[in-house]
């Protein structure tokens, strides 16, 4: 097979852009055409195909569904780390969780549900799980006169579910495994390592009790079937892949996936300004998030 890279013509590039956009909402404009071209070369090589035309025919055939999934997986940059965007996580930990637990206790509702959308290889949902456990431990100590430090990570009667979704099956498998290198663990401090991880050789493996709180699942944010009834949603650095029309549609969907008063956490470089009236921006130190307004409020 010749190894000369296949150069995409303008119409071919448009065809590929449209297919990817229709499938998952990711939009590759002119600035990112080079990236698209590079990823396409990788897939052509893997499929041992010589032309864009034969590859496009494969992608649009019934048999090509798995190749389409492989292409989309190659187009998402799974950049993630534990405790990423600390000011925002402080807002979640110290303000959102405190208010949420008070309100739940007042209403005798003991279940907490959080969705990490675009969870990549699991560092974000596990970070959320650690912070939820921490907040629950402090809350229980302060609000139950006879309480000692809770033995279990989630003290009764509380129930915690964290849904972690991504479009990449490889990322989801890594998240489910929950095994991280010393380098990946760099942002995790000593106390968190002791409490939430087991050391296995040169790896750190998430403890079973924490793992059980996190459910990894495949979700394409372009579809309508998304996890509902969430107290908070983390959808960070996902909208940057979408054009404005698709961003607006996504924000509308996330609105319906949140309880009234629920919080939406988006990426540092993302904003809902001018996009919707249905969320109110919340600040704490340098952290920002968006609170879902009541409908008709």
C-alpha positions in Angstrom: 0.0 0.0 0.0 1.3 3.5 -0.9 2.0 5.6 2.2 1.3 9.0 0.5 -1.2 10.9 2.6 -4.6 11.4 1.0 -5.3 15.1 0.6 -9.0 16.0 1.0 -10.6 18.3 -1.6 -12.9 21.0 -0.4 -16.1 19.1 -1.2 -14.7 16.0 0.5 -13.9 17.9 3.6 -17.4 19.4 3.7 -18.9 15.9 3.4 -16.8 14.6 6.3 -17.6 17.8 8.4 -21.3 17.3 7.8 -21.3 13.6 8.6 -19.4 14.2 12.0 -21.7 17.1 12.8 -24.9 15.1 12.1 -23.6 12.2 14.1 -22.4 13.9 17.3 -22.7 17.7 17.0 -18.9 18.3 16.8 -18.1 21.0 14.3 -14.8 21.3 12.6 -14.5 24.7 11.0 -11.6 25.8 8.7 -9.3 26.4 11.7 -9.6 22.7 12.7 -9.6 21.2 9.2 -6.0 20.2 9.6 -6.8 18.2 12.7 -9.6 16.5 10.9 -7.4 15.7 8.0 -4.7 14.2 10.3 -7.2 12.0 12.2 -8.7 10.9 8.8 -5.2 9.7 7.7 -4.9 7.5 10.8 -8.2 5.8 10.2 -7.5 5.3 6.5 -4.3 3.6 7.4 -6.0 1.5 10.1 -8.7 0.4 7.6 -6.1 -0.1 4.8 -8.0 2.1 2.4 -6.5 4.2 -0.3 -9.1 6.8 -1.0 -11.4 9.1 0.8 -14.3 7.9 -1.4 -13.9 4.3 -0.3 -13.6 5.4 3.4 -16.7 7.6 3.2 -18.7 4.7 1.6 -17.6 2.5 4.6 -18.6 5.2 7.1 -22.1 5.5 5.6 -22.8 1.8 5.3 -24.5 -0.4 7.9 -21.2 -2.4 8.5 -19.4 0.9 9.0 -21.0 1.8 12.4 -18.1 0.6 14.4 -15.6 2.5 12.1 -17.7 5.7 12.6 -17.5 5.2 16.3 -13.7 4.8 16.0 -13.4 8.0 13.9 -15.4 10.0 16.5 -13.3 8.5 19.3 -10.2 9.8 17.4 -11.7 13.3 17.1 -12.2 13.8 20.8 -9.2 15.0 22.7 -9.4 13.2 26.1 -7.6 15.8 28.1 -8.4 15.5 31.7 -6.9 15.4 35.2 -7.9 15.1 38.8 -9.0 18.3 40.6 -9.0 20.3 37.4 -10.1 23.9 37.8 -9.7 24.1 41.5 -11.7 27.3 42.1 -14.8 25.8 40.4 -14.4 22.6 42.5 -14.2 24.7 45.7 -17.5 26.3 44.7 -19.0 22.9 44.2 -17.5 21.4 47.4 -18.1 24.3 49.8 -21.1 26.1 48.5 -23.2 23.8 46.2 -22.9 20.7 48.3 -23.5 22.5 51.5 -26.7 24.1 50.2 -27.8 20.9 48.5 -27.4 18.7 51.6 -29.3 21.3 53.8 -32.1 21.4 51.3 -32.3 17.6 50.9 -32.3 17.1 54.6 -35.1 19.6 55.1 -37.2 17.8 52.5 -36.2 14.3 53.8 -34.8 13.4 50.4 -31.6 11.4 50.8 -30.4 10.7 47.3 -27.8 12.8 45.4 -27.4 12.4 41.6 -24.7 14.1 39.6 -23.8 13.7 35.9 -20.3 14.1 34.5 -20.9 14.5 30.8 -17.8 14.0 28.7 -16.1 12.2 31.6 -13.1 11.0 29.6 -10.9 8.5 31.5 -12.7 9.0 34.8 -10.6 11.6 36.7 -13.5 14.1 36.8 -16.3 11.8 38.1 -13.9 10.3 40.7 -12.9 13.8 41.8 -16.6 14.6 42.2 -17.2 11.4 44.1 -14.3 12.3 46.5 -15.7 15.8 47.1 -19.2 14.5 47.7 -17.9 12.0 50.3 -16.0 14.7 52.0 -18.9 17.1 52.1 -21.2 14.3 53.4 -18.7 13.5 56.2 -18.4 17.1 57.3 -22.2 17.6 57.1 -23.0 14.5 59.1 -20.4 15.4 61.8 -21.8 18.9 62.1 -25.5 18.0 62.0 -25.8 14.8 64.0 -25.0 15.4 67.6 -24.0 11.8 68.3 -22.0 11.4 65.1 -18.5 10.2 64.9 -16.5 10.2 61.7 -18.6 8.0 59.4 -17.2 4.5 58.7 -18.7 4.2 55.3 -18.0 6.7 52.5 -21.7 7.4 52.2 -23.3 7.6 55.7 -26.9 6.3 55.9 -29.5 7.2 54.9 -27.8 9.0 52.0 -27.4 7.5 48.5 -25.1 8.9 45.9 -25.1 8.1 42.2 -22.6 9.7 39.8 -23.3 9.1 36.1 -20.2 9.4 34.0 -20.7 9.4 30.2 -18.6 9.8 27.1 -18.6 9.2 23.4 -15.3 7.2 23.6 -15.6 3.6 24.6 -11.8 3.4 25.3 -12.1 6.3 27.7 -15.0 4.7 29.5 -13.1 1.4 29.8 -10.2 3.2 31.4 -12.6 5.0 33.8 -14.2 1.8 34.8 -10.8 0.3 35.5 -9.9 3.2 37.7 -6.2 2.6 37.7 -3.9 5.6 37.5 -0.1 6.3 37.2 1.9 8.4 39.6 2.0 11.1 37.0 -1.8 11.2 36.6 -2.1 11.2 40.4 0.1 14.3 40.8 -2.8 16.7 41.7 -4.2 14.3 44.3 -3.0 15.1 47.8 -1.8 12.6 50.4 -5.0 12.4 52.4 -7.1 11.7 49.4 -4.7 9.0 48.2 -4.9 7.3 51.5 -8.7 7.5 51.8 -9.8 6.8 48.3 -7.1 4.7 46.5 -5.2 1.4 46.9 -1.6 1.3 45.9 -1.1 -1.7 43.5 2.5 -1.9 42.3 3.3 1.5 40.7 -0.4 2.3 40.1 -3.2 3.8 42.2 -6.5 2.0 42.0 -9.8 3.6 43.0 -11.2 1.9 46.1 -14.2 -0.3 45.5 -16.5 1.8 47.7 -15.8 4.9 45.6 -16.0 3.0 42.3 -19.5 1.7 43.2 -20.8 5.3 43.3 -19.8 6.0 39.7 -21.6 4.5 36.7 -19.9 4.7 33.4 -22.1 4.8 30.3 -21.9 5.7 26.6 -23.9 8.9 25.7 -23.8 11.0 22.6 -24.9 14.5 23.7 -26.5 14.9 20.3 -29.3 12.5 21.2 -32.4 13.1 23.3 -31.9 10.2 25.7 -29.7 11.8 28.4 -29.6 11.2 32.2 -32.4 13.2 33.8 -33.1 14.3 37.4 -29.6 15.6 38.3 -28.7 17.8 41.2 -25.6 19.0 39.3 -24.1 18.5 35.9 -20.4 18.8 35.0 -20.1 19.4 31.2 -16.7 21.0 31.0 -14.8 21.7 27.8 -17.4 19.9 25.7 -19.2 22.9 24.2 -16.0 24.1 22.6 -16.5 21.3 20.0 -19.9 22.6 19.0 -21.1 25.5 16.9 -23.5 28.0 18.4 -26.7 26.3 17.2 -25.6 23.0 18.7 -24.4 24.7 21.9 -27.9 26.3 22.3 -29.6 22.9 21.8 -27.2 21.3 24.3 -27.8 23.9 27.0 -31.6 23.5 26.5 -31.2 19.7 27.0 -29.0 20.2 30.1 -31.7 22.5 31.5 -34.2 19.7 31.3 -31.7 17.2 32.8 -31.4 19.3 36.0 -33.7 19.6 39.0 -34.9 23.2 39.5 -32.1 25.0 41.4 -29.6 22.4 40.1 -26.1 23.6 39.1 -24.3 23.4 35.8 -20.5 23.5 35.7 -18.9 24.3 32.4 -15.3 24.8 31.2 -13.2 27.7 32.2 -13.2 29.2 28.7 -17.0 28.5 28.1 -19.9 30.8 28.9 -23.7 30.8 28.8 -23.8 34.6 28.4 -26.2 35.6 25.6 -27.1 32.0 25.1 -30.0 31.4 27.5 -32.1 33.2 30.1 -32.7 30.0 32.0 -29.6 29.9 34.1 -28.2 32.4 36.6 -24.4 32.7 37.0 -23.0 32.0 40.5 -19.6 33.2 41.7 -17.4 32.0 44.6 -13.8 33.4 44.7 -12.7 32.6 41.2 -15.1 29.7 40.6 -18.2 30.1 38.4 -21.2 27.9 37.8 -24.8 28.3 36.5 -27.9 27.7 38.5 -31.0 26.4 36.8 -33.8 28.9 37.2 -37.4 27.8 38.0 -39.5 27.8 34.8 -41.7 30.9 34.7 -39.5 32.6 37.4 
